């Protein structure tokens, strides 16, 4: 059975991606894709960051001993926005983790939708139906208002994650905070919310990880980074083959062709938008 096209195909791609898919399902966190967000312009001096270039080199050896530390552009030695090298490393680490999480969600989501797996209720209200099992084409069928709702949610999540210590949250990832850590919705910054306010957090909403040892958490981070890197390659491979048949030989004849523009979130059906 073909994992990308349903029971009418016989390709065994499932055997290639199943192990990555299982890990990705557990690790995916559907955060906003816009990781490249600048921090406040305050100087980053006298701030004890959690990681340095030496730490990156040590992590790289654990992630992939065969490749090791690979930074041909020397980004880890850069100084973005005059914030200092340590703040730059915090930004780069946070960006990689977030992009990996988004890619894992996209990778698994592509496979799920291509297999025709659906919730038992309508995906969109108002009697609108989403037909087919070609993920990019399915996205094109989503009504404009629904796309704008998703964009608004992503904008809020991005805005909230950037507040940092300025409003009583954990320090910002460019100010000594932990890269990749999403702030809780139940902290000091939320005390102004209505009485009885409670929200599940994006990370570990049911508290399964809070009692894990530091060793287990460190290993989990390495697993997440590796799966995120693999997922980024995976989803780009899916989209490349969908747009340019034969560009990914292993996926040739497996991924359905897509005639639209994979890099455009809106289509001609959304011409009423002011942008």
TANOR-V51441 format. One record per residue. N is the residue number from 1. RES is the residue in three letters. SS is DSSP state (helix for helix, strand for strand, loop for the rest). PSI is psi in whole degrees, 0 to 359 (none if undefined). Layout:
n = {N:N}
res = {RES:RES}
ss = {SS:SS}
psi = {PSI:PSI}
//
This chain:
n = {1:2:3:4:5:6:7:8:9:10:11:12:13:14:15:16:17:18:19:20:21:22:23:24:25:26:27:28:29:30:31:32:33:34:35:36:37:38:39:40:41:42:43:44:45:46:47:48:49:50:51:52:53:54:55:56:57:58:59:60:61:62:63:64:65:66:67:68:69:70:71:72:73:74:75:76:77:78:79:80:81:82:83:84:85:86:87:88:89:90:91:92:93:94:95:96:97:98:99:100:101:102:103:104:105:106:107:108:109:110:111:112:113:114:115:116:117:118:119:120:121:122:123:124:125:126:127:128:129:130:131:132:133:134:135:136:137:138:139:140:141:142:143:144:145:146:147:148:149:150:151:152:153:154:155:156:157:158:159:160:161:162:163:164:165:166:167:168:169:170:171:172:173:174:175:176:177:178:179:180:181:182:183:184:185:186:187:188:189:190:191:192:193:194:195:196:197:198:199:200:201:202:203:204:205:206:207:208:209:210:211:212:213:214:215:216:217:218:219:220:221:222:223:224:225:226:227:228:229:230:231:232:233:234:235:236:237:238:239:240:241:242:243:244:245:246:247:248:249:250:251:252:253:254:255:256:257:258:259:260:261:262:263:264:265:266:267:268:269:270:271:272:273:274:275}
res = {UNK:UNK:UNK:UNK:UNK:UNK:UNK:UNK:UNK:UNK:UNK:UNK:UNK:UNK:UNK:UNK:UNK:UNK:UNK:UNK:UNK:UNK:UNK:UNK:UNK:UNK:UNK:UNK:UNK:UNK:UNK:UNK:UNK:UNK:UNK:UNK:UNK:UNK:UNK:UNK:UNK:UNK:UNK:UNK:UNK:UNK:UNK:UNK:UNK:UNK:UNK:UNK:UNK:UNK:UNK:UNK:UNK:UNK:UNK:UNK:UNK:UNK:UNK:UNK:UNK:UNK:UNK:UNK:UNK:UNK:UNK:UNK:UNK:UNK:UNK:UNK:UNK:UNK:UNK:UNK:UNK:UNK:UNK:UNK:UNK:UNK:UNK:UNK:UNK:UNK:UNK:UNK:UNK:UNK:UNK:UNK:UNK:UNK:UNK:UNK:UNK:UNK:UNK:UNK:UNK:UNK:UNK:UNK:UNK:UNK:UNK:UNK:UNK:UNK:UNK:UNK:UNK:UNK:UNK:UNK:UNK:UNK:UNK:UNK:UNK:UNK:UNK:UNK:UNK:UNK:UNK:UNK:UNK:UNK:UNK:UNK:UNK:UNK:UNK:UNK:UNK:UNK:UNK:UNK:UNK:UNK:UNK:UNK:UNK:UNK:UNK:UNK:UNK:UNK:UNK:UNK:UNK:UNK:UNK:UNK:UNK:UNK:UNK:UNK:UNK:UNK:UNK:UNK:UNK:UNK:UNK:UNK:UNK:UNK:UNK:UNK:UNK:UNK:UNK:UNK:UNK:UNK:UNK:UNK:UNK:UNK:UNK:UNK:UNK:UNK:UNK:UNK:UNK:UNK:UNK:UNK:UNK:UNK:UNK:UNK:UNK:UNK:UNK:UNK:UNK:UNK:UNK:UNK:UNK:UNK:UNK:UNK:UNK:UNK:UNK:UNK:UNK:UNK:UNK:UNK:UNK:UNK:UNK:UNK:UNK:UNK:UNK:UNK:UNK:UNK:UNK:UNK:UNK:UNK:UNK:UNK:UNK:UNK:UNK:UNK:UNK:UNK:UNK:UNK:UNK:UNK:UNK:UNK:UNK:UNK:UNK:UNK:UNK:UNK:UNK:UNK:UNK:UNK:UNK:UNK:UNK:UNK:UNK:UNK:UNK:UNK:UNK:UNK:UNK:UNK:UNK:UNK:UNK:UNK:UNK}
ss = {loop:strand:loop:loop:loop:strand:loop:loop:loop:loop:loop:loop:loop:helix:helix:helix:helix:helix:helix:helix:helix:helix:helix:helix:helix:helix:helix:loop:loop:loop:loop:loop:loop:loop:loop:loop:loop:loop:loop:loop:loop:loop:loop:loop:loop:loop:loop:loop:loop:loop:loop:loop:helix:helix:helix:helix:helix:helix:helix:helix:helix:helix:helix:loop:loop:loop:loop:loop:loop:loop:loop:loop:loop:loop:helix:helix:helix:loop:loop:helix:helix:helix:loop:loop:helix:helix:helix:helix:helix:helix:helix:helix:helix:helix:helix:helix:helix:helix:helix:helix:helix:helix:helix:helix:helix:helix:helix:helix:helix:helix:helix:helix:helix:helix:loop:loop:loop:loop:loop:loop:loop:loop:loop:loop:loop:loop:loop:loop:loop:loop:loop:loop:loop:loop:helix:helix:helix:helix:helix:helix:helix:loop:loop:helix:helix:helix:helix:helix:helix:helix:helix:helix:helix:helix:helix:helix:helix:helix:helix:helix:helix:loop:loop:helix:helix:helix:helix:loop:loop:loop:loop:loop:loop:loop:loop:loop:loop:loop:loop:loop:loop:loop:loop:loop:loop:loop:loop:helix:helix:helix:loop:loop:loop:loop:loop:loop:loop:loop:loop:loop:loop:loop:loop:loop:loop:loop:loop:loop:loop:loop:loop:loop:loop:helix:helix:helix:helix:helix:helix:helix:helix:helix:helix:helix:helix:helix:helix:helix:helix:helix:helix:helix:helix:helix:helix:helix:helix:helix:helix:helix:helix:helix:helix:loop:loop:loop:loop:loop:helix:helix:helix:loop:loop:loop:loop:loop:loop:loop:loop:loop:loop:loop:loop:loop:loop:loop:loop:helix:helix:helix:loop:loop:loop:loop:loop}
psi = {134:121:346:345:0:190:355:357:168:12:148:37:335:322:337:322:359:318:319:320:319:316:321:323:319:330:346:134:117:77:169:146:348:78:341:73:127:151:175:156:10:145:148:42:155:35:126:100:157:343:150:180:323:323:321:320:322:318:320:321:328:326:315:91:333:326:316:205:125:107:69:335:0:44:327:347:6:172:91:132:27:34:355:155:321:321:324:317:321:318:314:319:315:318:316:317:316:316:324:319:316:318:322:318:318:318:310:319:322:314:317:311:324:338:2:19:125:158:154:352:165:139:329:141:185:20:8:134:146:114:158:182:30:105:312:321:326:320:320:335:348:130:152:317:323:320:319:326:318:320:322:321:315:318:316:314:321:313:314:320:340:355:314:205:351:339:26:5:182:155:148:151:345:7:33:357:174:119:136:351:122:134:151:151:0:61:190:326:345:9:339:355:163:153:142:6:132:134:146:137:155:320:127:59:335:8:24:335:350:336:7:152:160:326:318:322:319:319:321:324:319:319:317:317:314:317:324:319:317:321:325:317:321:311:326:323:317:310:324:315:324:323:322:88:133:353:335:93:321:333:3:127:359:314:133:145:148:126:349:196:110:339:7:112:339:155:186:341:349:30:347:352:147:4:none}
//
